[in-house]
Amino acid sequence: MRTPNAMAPYRIRSIERAAAVLQLLSGRARRLGVVELAGQLNLPKATVHGILRTLRDAGFVEQDADSGKYQLGAALLHMGSSYLDGNELRSRALNWSDTLASRTGESVRIGMLHEGRVLVVHHVFRPDDSRQALEVGALLPAHATALGKALLAETPDALVEQALARFTPTTITEPDVLRAELRQVRERGWATDHEELVEGEGSYAAAVRDRRGIVVGAIGISGPVQRLLPDGAPDTDLVSSVREAARAVSRELGAIPW
């Protein structure tokens, strides 16, 4: 008979360390040196250098010739594209997200929860000539976005026990206040944020369900608060458009119409 230790899940430390390096390089700094990585991971410099050399040979990281620092490599872009191509939520929502952008005149994002944050898997630009940045692959704070609230409303309370970072004066940072808002989101079927992530911007979102009735993502619009929340009040037409898009994508995923 196996001992309890033998029954424990087997973890490969070298892979865990390589994954930790990639996660750090995907953070805000983007470009880090061996000494910086070793310090943040609490590992010997020789160990980190060996990991980076292996990742570089595989194309997962690249080294800047001038600074000697490392950044994510092109191979990860290909892998990320493959993930997006195979993501059912994204593929089922493509047409509906285009329609939502056209109908509302605002940018559309589709997201799903990933380690307590919102991973943007699809982004449609506003149908105008304004300068915009593609947000696919971005991780957004769940408590400060309509997408995140639509997703958190269906998750256990444990996800709102974490520290809630403040981004603007109106960001919700008290867990009890967030729970109360999430209850409202569940009751009315949509979420909003009013300058809670970026001053001057607002958003609406609604959850998307699959054939099991489980929330697998959310779809929403974002734009200037003067258009989305005139006088601070929700725009019922925009809310209806977002909810209709969420229902349409849910039907594409096999959810029972509601």
SVG drawing of the C-alpha trace seen along z (x, -y; Angstrom):
<svg xmlns="http://www.w3.org/2000/svg" viewBox="-37 -65 62 67">
<polyline fill="none" stroke="black" stroke-width="0.4" points="0.0,0.0 1.2,-3.5 2.1,-5.8 0.2,-9.1 3.2,-11.0 3.3,-8.7 -0.4,-9.5 0.3,-13.3 0.2,-15.0 3.7,-14.9 5.1,-18.3 8.1,-19.0 10.0,-21.8 11.9,-22.9 8.7,-23.4 7.2,-25.4 10.3,-27.6 10.1,-28.2 6.5,-29.0 7.2,-31.5 9.8,-33.2 7.3,-33.5 4.7,-35.0 7.1,-37.6 8.1,-38.6 4.4,-39.0 3.9,-41.5 4.1,-45.3 7.9,-45.4 7.9,-43.2 11.7,-43.2 13.8,-41.9 17.4,-40.9 18.8,-37.8 19.5,-39.5 16.0,-41.0 14.4,-37.6 16.6,-35.8 15.7,-38.3 12.0,-38.1 12.0,-34.3 14.5,-33.8 16.6,-31.5 20.4,-31.4 21.4,-33.5 22.9,-30.4 19.6,-28.6 17.7,-31.5 20.3,-31.9 19.9,-28.2 16.1,-28.5 16.3,-31.6 18.8,-29.9 16.5,-26.9 13.5,-29.1 15.4,-31.3 16.4,-28.2 12.8,-27.2 11.7,-30.6 9.7,-31.4 11.9,-34.3 14.2,-36.7 17.2,-38.6 17.7,-42.3 21.1,-42.8 21.7,-46.2 20.5,-45.8 20.9,-42.0 17.4,-41.8 14.8,-39.2 11.3,-39.5 8.7,-37.1 9.4,-35.5 7.5,-35.1 6.8,-31.4 4.4,-32.4 2.5,-34.6 1.9,-31.6 0.8,-29.5 -1.5,-32.3 -3.1,-32.6 -3.7,-28.8 -5.5,-29.2 -7.7,-31.9 -8.5,-30.0 -9.7,-27.1 -11.5,-29.1 -15.2,-28.3 -16.5,-31.3 -14.5,-33.6 -15.4,-31.7 -19.1,-31.6 -19.2,-35.3 -17.3,-36.8 -20.3,-37.8 -22.3,-39.0 -19.5,-41.1 -19.2,-42.9 -23.0,-43.5 -22.8,-44.9 -20.0,-47.3 -21.9,-48.4 -25.2,-48.9 -23.8,-50.8 -20.8,-52.6 -18.6,-51.5 -15.7,-49.0 -16.6,-45.5 -14.6,-43.1 -15.2,-39.4 -13.6,-38.1 -13.3,-35.1 -12.0,-34.7 -8.4,-33.7 -6.8,-33.5 -9.2,-36.1 -8.8,-38.6 -10.5,-39.0 -8.7,-37.7 -9.7,-39.5 -10.1,-36.9 -11.6,-39.2 -11.8,-42.9 -13.6,-44.8 -12.6,-48.4 -15.1,-51.3 -16.3,-51.8 -14.8,-55.3 -11.5,-56.8 -10.3,-57.2 -6.9,-55.8 -7.3,-52.5 -5.1,-49.8 -5.8,-46.1 -6.5,-44.5 -6.6,-40.8 -4.6,-38.9 -4.9,-41.7 -5.7,-40.9 -8.1,-43.3 -9.0,-43.7 -12.3,-41.9 -13.6,-44.2 -13.1,-47.4 -14.7,-46.4 -18.2,-45.5 -16.9,-42.4 -15.4,-41.3 -18.5,-42.0 -20.6,-40.1 -18.3,-37.1 -17.8,-37.5 -21.5,-37.7 -21.7,-34.0 -18.6,-32.9 -18.1,-32.0 -17.4,-34.8 -13.8,-33.7 -12.9,-35.6 -13.8,-38.9 -11.8,-38.2 -8.6,-39.3 -7.2,-42.9 -9.1,-45.2 -6.7,-47.6 -7.8,-51.2 -7.4,-52.6 -9.6,-55.7 -11.5,-57.6 -14.6,-55.5 -13.0,-52.1 -14.8,-49.7 -12.2,-48.6 -14.4,-47.3 -15.4,-43.6 -18.8,-44.1 -19.6,-46.9 -18.5,-44.7 -20.7,-41.8 -23.7,-44.1 -23.1,-45.3 -22.6,-41.7 -26.0,-40.8 -27.6,-43.6 -25.8,-42.3 -27.2,-38.8 -30.7,-40.2 -30.8,-42.6 -28.6,-40.5 -26.0,-43.1 -23.1,-45.0 -21.6,-48.4 -18.5,-50.4 -18.5,-54.2 -14.9,-55.4 -13.8,-52.6 -10.8,-51.5 -10.0,-54.5 -11.2,-58.1 -13.6,-59.3 -14.5,-55.7 -17.4,-53.4 -18.6,-50.0 -21.6,-47.6 -21.4,-43.8 -23.5,-40.7 -22.6,-37.1 -22.6,-34.4 -23.7,-30.8 -23.1,-27.5 -25.3,-24.5 -25.0,-23.5 -26.2,-27.0 -22.7,-27.8 -21.2,-31.2 -18.2,-30.8 -17.6,-34.4 -19.0,-37.9 -19.4,-40.4 -19.5,-44.1 -19.0,-47.6 -16.8,-50.4 -16.4,-54.0 -16.6,-57.6 -18.9,-58.1 -20.7,-61.0 -21.9,-58.5 -22.4,-55.4 -23.6,-57.0 -25.1,-60.4 -25.7,-62.3 -24.4,-59.2 -27.5,-57.2 -27.5,-53.9 -28.5,-54.1 -31.3,-51.6 -30.8,-51.1 -27.1,-50.3 -27.9,-47.9 -30.5,-46.1 -28.1,-45.8 -25.4,-44.2 -27.9,-41.8 -29.3,-40.8 -25.7,-40.1 -25.0,-38.0 -28.2,-36.0 -27.3,-35.4 -23.8,-34.1 -25.3,-31.9 -27.7,-30.4 -24.7,-29.8 -23.1,-27.8 -26.3,-25.8 -27.8,-27.6 -31.6,-27.3 -33.1,-30.6 -34.3,-33.0"/>
</svg>
